[in-house]
Amino acid sequence: MQTLPPSAPVFLTQNEVAELLRLPVRTVEDWRLTRNGPPWLKLGRHVRYEQDDLLGWVKERRHG
């Protein structure tokens, strides 16, 4: 098995995003469906979120 370089992007599932942000999966799904959430990719029938995009999106919403 080939090892990925350290700079390789990390892709998260909708469930992993919800777990990371400690939110219901339905909230993450609603964000995607209303296009109000973090950037996402559709790979065939699978939805994935690039970890760096997700963390950047979260930081943009920081207040205070």
C-alpha positions in Angstrom: 0.0 0.0 0.0 1.3 3.4 -1.0 1.7 6.1 1.8 0.2 9.5 1.1 2.4 12.5 1.4 1.9 14.7 4.5 0.4 17.4 2.2 -2.3 15.2 0.9 -5.8 16.5 1.5 -8.0 14.8 4.1 -11.6 14.2 3.1 -14.3 13.9 5.8 -17.8 12.3 5.5 -20.9 14.2 6.6 -21.0 12.1 9.8 -17.3 13.0 10.6 -18.0 16.7 10.0 -21.0 16.5 12.4 -18.9 14.7 15.0 -16.0 17.1 14.7 -18.2 20.2 15.1 -20.4 18.4 17.7 -23.6 19.1 15.7 -26.4 16.9 14.5 -25.8 15.2 11.1 -29.1 16.8 10.0 -27.6 20.3 10.5 -24.7 19.5 8.3 -27.0 18.0 5.7 -29.3 21.1 5.8 -26.3 23.4 5.4 -25.4 21.5 2.2 -28.9 21.4 0.8 -29.4 25.2 1.4 -25.8 26.0 0.3 -25.1 27.8 3.6 -22.5 25.5 4.9 -18.9 24.6 4.2 -17.7 23.7 0.7 -18.2 20.1 -0.3 -17.4 17.7 -3.1 -19.6 15.1 -4.7 -17.6 12.0 -5.7 -20.1 9.8 -7.5 -22.9 9.5 -5.0 -20.7 10.3 -2.0 -20.4 13.7 -0.3 -17.0 14.7 1.1 -15.7 17.7 2.9 -12.0 18.7 2.6 -10.7 19.2 6.1 -8.8 22.4 5.3 -11.8 23.9 3.6 -14.0 23.0 6.6 -11.6 24.5 9.2 -11.3 27.7 7.1 -15.0 28.0 6.8 -15.4 27.6 10.6 -12.7 30.2 11.3 -14.5 32.7 9.0 -17.5 32.5 11.3 -15.6 33.3 14.5 -17.0 36.3 16.4 -15.3 38.4 19.0 
